[in-house]
Amino acid sequence: MADPIPITPGRQESVDIYAQAVARLKGVVFGEDITEATKRQAAHKIIAIQEHIKDLKKTNAKWAKRYIPQSYEAGIGQDDALLRRFLGNEYTAGFTKLHRDAARVAAVGAASDFNVTADALENTYVNYVRRVQAGVSKKEIARKIAGGIVEGQTRATTSNMLLDDLRKRAINGTITVGKVTMKATAYADLLSRTLTRTVRTEGTINRLNEYDIDLVIISNTGAVDFCTQYEDQIFSISGNSRKYPMLAARPPYHPHCYSKDTEVYTDNGWKLFKDVKRNDLCWSLDPETKKTEYVPIKRYYSGYSEVMVHFNNNDNIDLLVTPNHKMVYVDRYGEEDKIFFEQASIMMIWKPGSTHYWLCVTPEWDDGESFALISGQDIKTTDYNDMVYCVELEKYHTLFVRRNGKTCWSGNCTHTLAAFVEEFASEKEIEKGQQFKKEDVGKSASEMNKKYPIAKDDTRARTKKTQKAPETPKPVVPAPEPAFVPAKTTEKLEKTMVSGDIQSSIEVEEGKNNVKRVKIKGNGEGAFKSMAGEAGFGTGEKMYIRERAAYLISEEAGLEDVPVTVIRKIKGEIGSLQHWSTTGTLPIDIKPKTFFTDKTRSLYKYEKDKMAFFDSLIGNSDRHAGNYLIKKSGKITYIDNGSSLGVSSIGYPDSLIRSTIQNLYKNMPGDIATRKVPELTRLRDGIKKITTKKFGEILIKNSLEREALGHLQGRARTAIAELDKILSLE
């Protein structure tokens, strides 16, 4: 996976190296039918595998020789400006022999670590060749049967199962290093980041040792209360200082992570942490003001954890985090208005009758029903042995996360290390930097907060009010059941369609999702599409909900080109009911030469451009000549909008949205072109309504998923920016 924050030299190269190695090894193993190979042929394959591994180890050495010194050099150059100011002409920023030797030793160590990965890869393919050629050993079959894994199956069946497992490992390039089992490319990715970041810190420390600078300061712009034991604190590298404690552990102290199935809310909707991109913004909470906003990502983490802490009250909380993870809670029996941060492993130390934590489970930090209770007895450790992920934000370090459909606020934070020179520091900085005492080592965050409370006028990073981003739509928690919320302009008609008696129902032959033409008492006719009829499409995304959402979007944006569409049940089946238009004709049923006049033809072309924009806005993947209607005036009515508003991150690209807007702008017919600015302004202002919290709540209450809402509002913001750009030129 590409790192959203490109701070690791050689990371992608390491992944590519192992991807190419796996491809070559698969070519050796699967180039011919290995099941028919003789012992001699199998031996030749093993020799070929070993030769490829030798080449891989040479490539490992080249990678380490190139990228490890780069990372080390970045570390030694981190404090150049401060050291030059402090030492004057004594300071030289060169890559001296001392550092070259240290970087060379680090590179040799890195190559050695990668060679362990190469050896594991060799084991995967050699074992497969040997087992296939000789058959799975009787001993291993007996072990599987004894373990109850294949009880009741024949030895031949068991042998085939084991061989199939080995084959899958070879196909995927899966390795086992210690207790870790994962794809070789993923392990190389993890290893490259770990090695380069470690050696960068080593470079910083060595540079300071070179010039007898013993003090370092821990910093992180935007830290919050739970970081007070480290934030702005001064440490001694050697431990010889009488004023400052020894630097016992090097940052980052706690890139506390989440399980691989945990999602985080972004401006593009819910995403698994591993799918977060560089330009995503995460929904975050200011712990002091309790205001929420989208915050940029500063850094991305992934790693491996054997043990996790499970928060599960069997109701509305289900979170799996690393033991050092910082949880966000309030004490409703004590300081209810204050937000606390505590380490997960500390919270699980349960004291009957006294340990209660209230976690906020809604996207806005409100009183009332926003909180869920969890006690120490609901928090337990569990074996995990898998990948963990997290992101670091530019400020606040709080995230709105979800696991197994259950949401809550939680935390994250990290720190960086830099040189500290007392001569250039103020008395206030020194006083603050001496807060951490030797006796404080091992204290919990809550104990540190009580011992060293932060005043409201404290100038440290956590209370610096950086400029907030422009007002952005906020996520909302969906209603548990579909709810009818009428659009403003057609409320009466909608209510009749929802509750009116169905007088007749005839299945329409056209279409694939069992469309029925129904007659509604006192309200004409409608096209009913049941959820059951969507089975043939295999989307699993409830197209009937998208039919309703597309109508609401058209109304809110002022386009008003989608017939009134509601959600209702007919004969026990839930689905969408769209008002049957009697004033339009399908494109396949008209003859353009006689249907249009010159004036209506130009309007029709403009209307098609407008429809193309609407489809790009809602991400519609199914617009053709059978799902829109043309009026004699040239106006178009959009029907069949169910294949839109997807929950995946694959939507219409920004470039398509921009191009459809440009076509609208350039191809306006004469009478509309004369009022070009008002027309585009009206369109922009209508789209702005789509990005509001209020409209987002309406879509959610009509059962649209939050992921789909996030993608829609992201595309809407792209459209607004393009329209603003055009209007600025007019």
N, C-alpha and C positions, 0 to 999 in steps of 0.2 A: 504494500500500500504506500502511495506517495505521502511523504510527510507534509502536512498542511503548512508547517513553518520550516522552510528550508535552512536549517542551522547545522546540519550534519554533513561535513565534507565526505564525499565518497559513498554516501549511503546507497544511492541508486545503483552505483557501479557494483557494489558488493552483491546486491540483489541480482543484477544482470549476470554477474560471474557465475553465481550458483544456478541460475535459470539455464544458462548455456551448458553448464556441467551436467545438470539433470537431463537435458535434451540429448547430449552425447551418450550418456550412460543408458538411457532408454533405447537409443539406436542400437547399442551393443546387445542389450538383453532381448529386445522385442523385434530385432531385425529379421529373425526367422523363427520357426516353431521350435522353441527350446525344449518342449516336452519330448521331442524325438531325438534330441541331441545325445551323442555318445559321451562317455566320460572324457575322451580326448577333446571333443568339441566344447564341452562345458569348461574344461581346463583352459582352453584358448580364450573363452569368453571372460573368465576370471582374470587372466593375464591382461586382457584388453581393458577391463575395468580398473585394474590396479595402475595401468599406465595413464589412464585418464585422471585418476586421483593424484598421481605424481605431478602431472601438468597443473592440476588444480592447486596443489600446494605451492608450486612456483608462482602461480598467479596471486595466491594469498600473500606471499612475501612481497610481490610488486605493489599490491594494493596497500599493504601496511607501510611500506617504505615511502609511498607517495602521500597518503592521507593522514597518517598518525603525526608526522612532523608538522603538517599544516595545522592540525588542531592544537598541538603543543605550542606552536608559534603564536596562534591566536591568543592563547592563555598568557604567554609572557608579554604580549603587547597590550594587554587589556588596560594596564594602568600607566601607560607611557606618559601621558600628559601630567599626571600627578607626580610621578617620579622625576620627570625632567624639571618640574617646578621646584621640587624639594632638593634634588641633588645637583642641579645646575650642570656644569661641564663634567662633573664626575659620572654622570649617567650616560651610558651608551646603549642605544636600543638594538644593538646587534644580536645576531643569533650565534653566540660565542660557542667555543668548544664544549664548555660545561653543558650548555643546552643541547648542542648537537648530539653529545654522548647520551644525554638523558632521553632525547627523542628517539635515538637509534635503539636504545634498550627497550623503550616502550613499543617501538615498531616490531622488534623481535618477539616481544611478549604477545602483541596483537596477532602476529602471524601464527604463533603457537596456538592461540585460542581458536583461530579460524581452522587450523589444521585438525583440531578435535572434531570440528564440524565435518571436515572432509573425510576423516576416518569413519565417522558415523554414516556418512553417505556411502562409503565403500561397503560397510557392513550390510546396508540395506540391499544392495544389488548382488553382492557375492552370496549372501544368505539365500536370496531368491533363486539364483542359478543352482546352488548346491541342493537346495530342498526340492526343486522341480526335477532335477536330474536323478536324485536318489530317492525321492519320495519322502514324505514327512516321517520322522522317526516314530517307532512304536512307543518309545518313552514319552514323547510329547503328546501323542494321542491319548495314552493312558493318563497323563497328567490332566488333560482337558476333561476327560470323562470323570476322573476322581473329583475334580472341582465342581462337578455338576453342571458344567457349561453346555455339554452336548449330550446330556443324559438321554438314553433311549435311541440314539442314532448309531448307525453302523460305523465301523472303523473307516470304511471307504468314504462315507459321507463326511466324517470328521476330518479326514485327510484332505479332502477337497475344500472344506471350509478354511482350513489353515493355509492351504496353498493360495486360495483366493484372497485371503487377508494379506499375504506376502506380496501377491501380485498388485493389489491396490496400493500398497506402500511404495512399490517400485514405480508404478504409473504416476503417483503424486509426488515422488521424490521425498517421502516422509522419512525423518531420522529420529533417533532417540539419543539424547545427550543427558546422562544422569537420569533424572525423573521426568525430564521434559521430552514430549513427543510432539513434533510439528513438522511442517514442510521445511526443507532445507533453506529455501529462499526466505521464508519468514524468520528463521533463526539467524540467518546472515544479516537480515535487516535489523533485528534486535541487537545483535552483537556489535554491528558497526556503530550504532548510536551509543551504546554503553561505553565502548572503548574510546571513541573520540571525545565524549563529554568528560570522561574520567581523566584523560590525558590533558585536556584543556585546564582543568583545575590544578593538575600537577604542575603545568607550566606556570600558572599564576603564583603558586607557592614557591617554586624554585626561583623565579625572578626576584621575589621579595627576599628570599634567603641570600641571594647573590649580593644584595646591597644592605644586608643586615637590618632589614625592616621586619620587625617581629609582629606587628599588629595588623589585624584585618577587621573589617566591619561587615556585618551581614545586612544586606539590604534587599528590598523588593518593593518597587513602586506599587502602591495599592493594597498593601497588606492590611489585615483586619485584626480584631481583638485577639484571636487565638494565636497570633504570631508574635505577641508582645515579648515572649521570652527570648526571641531571636532578633526581631526587627530593630535595626539601628544599634545592635549590641556589638561591643568591641571584644575581641579575643586575642590571645597570644598564641602564635604558632608553636613556639618552643615550650611554653608553660612556665617560663622564667620570670614573667612579669609579676610584680607585687600588686599591681592595680587591677589587672584583668585576668580572668580565668583562662585556662588552656583551651585551645580549639580541639575538642575531643572528637567531634564528628564534622565532616565537611558537607556543605549543601550540595544539591537540594536535599533538605531534611525529610520532606514528606510530599512527594508527588502523588499522594494518596489516590488510589485508583478504584475503578468500578469493574464489575464483572463484564464479560464480553457481550452479554445480552442486555446491558443497560443502555437506555437511550437518553439523549440530552436534547432539550428544546432549543432550536435555533431559529433565525429569521426565515429559514427555509423548511420549517416544520421539525417534527421529531426525526432524529437521526441516531443510529448506533454510534458510539464514540469512534469506532474504527472507520466510519464513513464520513466523518467531519472533514470539511474542506478548508482551504486557506482563507477564503473570503467569507466564511460563515460568521455570523454574530450569535452569541449565546445569550439567552435570557438570564439576567442576573439581578440580584437584590442588593441594594445598599444597606448594610446592617445597621447603620445609624438612623437614616431617614425612613427606612422600610419602603422606599420607592424602587420601582423596577424599570429596567431598560435593557436594550440589547448592547452587549459589550464585545469588542473585538477579541479574538484569540491571540495570545502572545506565544504560546508554545504548546506542543502536543507530546503526550507520553504514551508509551506502551511498554509492557513488561510481563513478567511471569510471577505468579503467586501460588504457593502450595496451600496456604490456609487463608480463608476469608471469614469475615464476621457477618452473620445473617441477622438482619432486622426484620422480624416477621410477627405481627400481632394477629395473624389469621383473619384480618379484616381489610384494612386499607393501607397497610405498609408492608412492602416486600422489597428490601434493598440488600444487595450483596457487595461488600466493600472490603478493602484491605484493612488489616488491624490498625494501621497508623492513620486511617482516613479520619477527617474531621467532619463530624455531623453538626447540623444546625438545628437548634431547638430553643424552646422557651420553658420557663418554670412557672406554670400557672398557679402554683401554690406559694410562690415567692415573688420574685421580680418579674411579673408577667409582661411588662412592657419592654424588657431587655432581651436581646438575642444572645444566646450563648453558643460557643463552639467547643466541642469536646471530642477527644480521640475515641474511636469506636471500641478499642480494646478496654478503655477505662469505663465506658458506659455499661459494659457487660458485667461489671462487678456489682452484683445486685445486693441491695440491703433491703430486706422486707419492710414495707411501709414507708420508705423514705426515698426510694429512687424512682422518680417518675419523669419522663421526658415527653414533651408535646412537640410533635413535628408538624410543620405547616405542609399541607398536601394540596393547596390551591396555588395557581400562578400569581395571585396577588396576596400580599401578607395582610390579612384582615383578621378582625376578631370574630367571635361567633363560631361558625361551623368549619373554619379553615384548618383546625388543628386535629390531629389524631394522637391518642395516648399510646405510648409504648413504655414498658418498664424493663428493668434489667433482666428479668426472667424471660423476656421475649427476645433477648439478644444472645446469640450463641455462635461459637466458632464452628466451622465446617470445612472438611477437606475440599480442595478445589483443583489444584494442579492444572492451571490453564492460563491463558492470556488475560491481562487486565489493561484498562485504558483510562486516560483522563486528558483534560485540556487545562491549561493555565490561562486565565484571562488577564487583561491589562489592569483591571481594578475589581474590587469587591470580592472576587474569589468565591462566589456562590453560584450554584447551578440549579436549574429546575430539571429534575431527572425522572425517568420512568422505567420501571421493570415489571414485567408481567401485567401491564395495564395500570399499575398503581404508581401515582406520582408523589413527589415530595421535594422540598428544598434540601440541598446538601452543599458541602463545601469543597474547596481545593485551594492549594497554595504552594509556593515554593520560594526559595531564597537564592541569592547569588552572593558571591564572596568578592571583596575588593580590598585593596590596600588602605590602611588608615595611618595618617601622619598627624600626631597631636599638635605639632606646631601650626598646622593650617586649620585646626578645628576650634570652634567656639567653646566657651565654658559650658554652655547649655548642651552642646553635642557630646562633650566628654562626660558630663554628669548623666545624661541619658544613656550613654554607652556603657556606663558602669552599673547599670541596673541589674544585670544578670550576675548573680553571685555563685560561688562554688557550691554553696548549700542548696541552690535552686535546681541543680542537676537532678532530673528524675521527677520533678514536680509536674502535675497535670496542668493543662491549659487553664482550667477553672481556678486552681490554686494560685497560678501566676497572675491571673486577672484580678483576683481578690487582693493579692499582696501588692500588685503594682497597677492600680486602676489608672486608666488613661483619661486625662482631663479633656473637656470638650474643646479647649483652645490648643490642644496638642498639635504641633505642626508636622508630626511625622506623616509618612506617606498615606497611612490609612485614612486620615482626615483631610487630606488635600482634595478639594472639590475640583476635579478636572471638568472641563466643559462637557456637558451631556450631549449625547447625540440628539438629532431632531426627533420629535415625537413619532414613535413608531407603533404599529398595531401590536397588541399584546395577546399572547395565547390564552385561550379560555378552555375550561374543562368541559367536555361534551356532556350533553344530557344523556342519562342512561337509556332512555327510550326515545324513539322518534317523536318529535313534538311539532305541531302545526303552528307556524308563525306567519301570518299573512303579509304579503307585500302591501305597501301603503296605497298604491293607486288602484288596485283591483280587489280590495278586501271583500266586497260584497259578492263578486263573481266567484272568488276562491272559496268562500264559505259555502256557497251553494254547491260547488263541485265536490267539496269534502263531505258534505252531509246529505246532498240531494239523493232521492231515490233513483236507483238504476232500473229503467223500464225494459231495456233489451241489451243483449250483448252478442256481437257477431265477430268471429275470428277473421282477421284480415289475412289474405293469402300472402301478401308481400311481407318481406322482413323475416328475421330469423328468431326473434324473441317473443313469439306468441302474442302479437299485437291484437287487441280486441277493440272493435269500434262499438262504443257503448252509448246508449241514449239516456240522458239525465233529465229527470222531470223538471220542467221549467227552465232548462239551461242548455238546450241544444245537445250536441254530441261531443264525445271525447275519445282520445286514443289511450287505451289502458295497457300498460306494460308491467307485468308482474315480475317480482323478484325470481319466482320459480322459472320463468321463461328465459332467464339470463344464463341458465346452466350451460347451454351450448357454447357460450363465449369463453368460459374458463377464466374470466378476469378476476373473479372473487371480490370485485370492488363495488358491488351494489349499484348498478347503473341507474336504477330508478331514483336513487338519492341525487345523482348527478343531473338527471333531467330537471329536478326541482331546483337545484342549486344554479344551473345555467339560466333558468328563468329569473331567479332572484337577482343574479348578477346583471343580466340585461336590463331589468327594471331599475336597479340602483344606479347603474351607470348612465341611465337616460337613453339607452339604445332602443328599448321597448320593441325588440324584433323577435322575441321568443313568445309563443302563445302561453297563456296562463297555464301553469303546471302545478299540480298539488300531489301530495302523497296520501293515499287512502287504501282501505281494504275493500275488495269486491269479491263476494262469495268466499270469504275467508283468506284470500290471497292479498298480500300487501304489494303495492307497486305505485307507479306514477300514472297520473291521469292528466293528459294534456288536452286543452280545449281544441276541438276539431275546427280547423280553419276552412271556410267555404269560399274564400275570396282569392285563393291563390291556386296556381297550377304548377305541377312538377315540371322541371326543365325538359325531362324526356318526353313530355306530352305537348310541347309547343313547337311552332315553326318560327324561329326568330325573325325571318324576313317580313312576315305578316303580323306577328304579335306586337312588335315594337314600332314606335315612331322614332324619328331621329332624336327627339328630346328624351323620350322614355328609355331609349337604348343607352344614351350617355349616363342617365341616372342609374340604370341597371348595372353598368360597369362599375360605377362608384359604389353601389350597394354590394357588389361582389367583393370589392376591396375592403369594405367595412366588415363584411362577413369573414373575410380572411383574417382581419385583425382580431375579431371576436374569438375566432377559433384558436388563434395563437395565444390569446389571453387566457382562455380556459383550458388550453392544451388538448383540443379536440383532435382525435386521430381518425375520425370517420366521417368526413364531409364529402358527399358525392352527389350526383344528379338526382338521387332518389330521396334525399333528406333535406331539401329546402324548397320553398314554394315561391313563385314569382307572381306578382300582381300586375295588372295591365299598366299601372303607373310606373312600373320599374322597381318598386319596393320589393324587398325580399323578407320572407318569414323563415326563421331557422327552426326546423323540427329535428327530432332524433339527436339529442345532445348527450346521450348516455356514455359515450366513449370519450370522456373528458375528465378533467380534475383528478388526475391520478395521485395516488399516495406515494409513488416512488419518486426519486429525485430526477428521473428522466422526464423532462417536460419539453415544451417548445423552447429552443435556445433564445437568448436575448437578441441575437442577430436577426432572427425571424420576426420577432416583435417589432424591432426597429424598422425592418424593411417594409412590413405591412403598413406601418404608420407613414413612412415616406411615400408609399404608393397612394395612400389616402390624400396626402398633402399635394402630390403632384397631379393627380388625376381628378380633381374636383370639377364637376360640370359647371358650366357658366354661371347659372343662378346661385349656386352654392359658393363658387369661387369668389363672388363679389362680397360675401360675408365670411371669408376664410378665417379671419382671426376669431370672431365670435364662435364659429363652428368648432374650431380646434380647442378654444378655451372651454366651451361647454363639454366637449369630450374629455378633456383633461380633468375638469372639476368632477365629472361623473365618476371617472376612474378613481379619483382620490377617495371617494366615498367607500370604495371597495376595500381600501386599506385601513379603514377605521375599526376600532375595537367594537363599536356598536354593531356594525354590519357583520364583523367576524362572529359575534355572538349569535346573530340571526342564522348564519349558515351552520354553525355548530348545533344550534337548537333544532335545525332541520336535518341533523344527523350527518353532516359532512365531516369527515375526519380532519383532525387538526393538521396532519401532515399535508393533506390536500389544500387546506386553507393557507398554510405557510407558503406552498409553491405558488398558489394563485396570487397572493399578495406580493410575493417577490417579483412575479412577472408584471403585476400592476405598477410597481415602483419603477421598473424599467421603462414601461410605457409613459409614465408621468415625466420621467427625466428626458425622454426623447421629445415629447410634446413641448416641454419647457424650452428645450434647445431650439426647436423650430420657431416657437413663438418669440423667442428672443431676437430672431433674425427678421421678423416681420415689422 
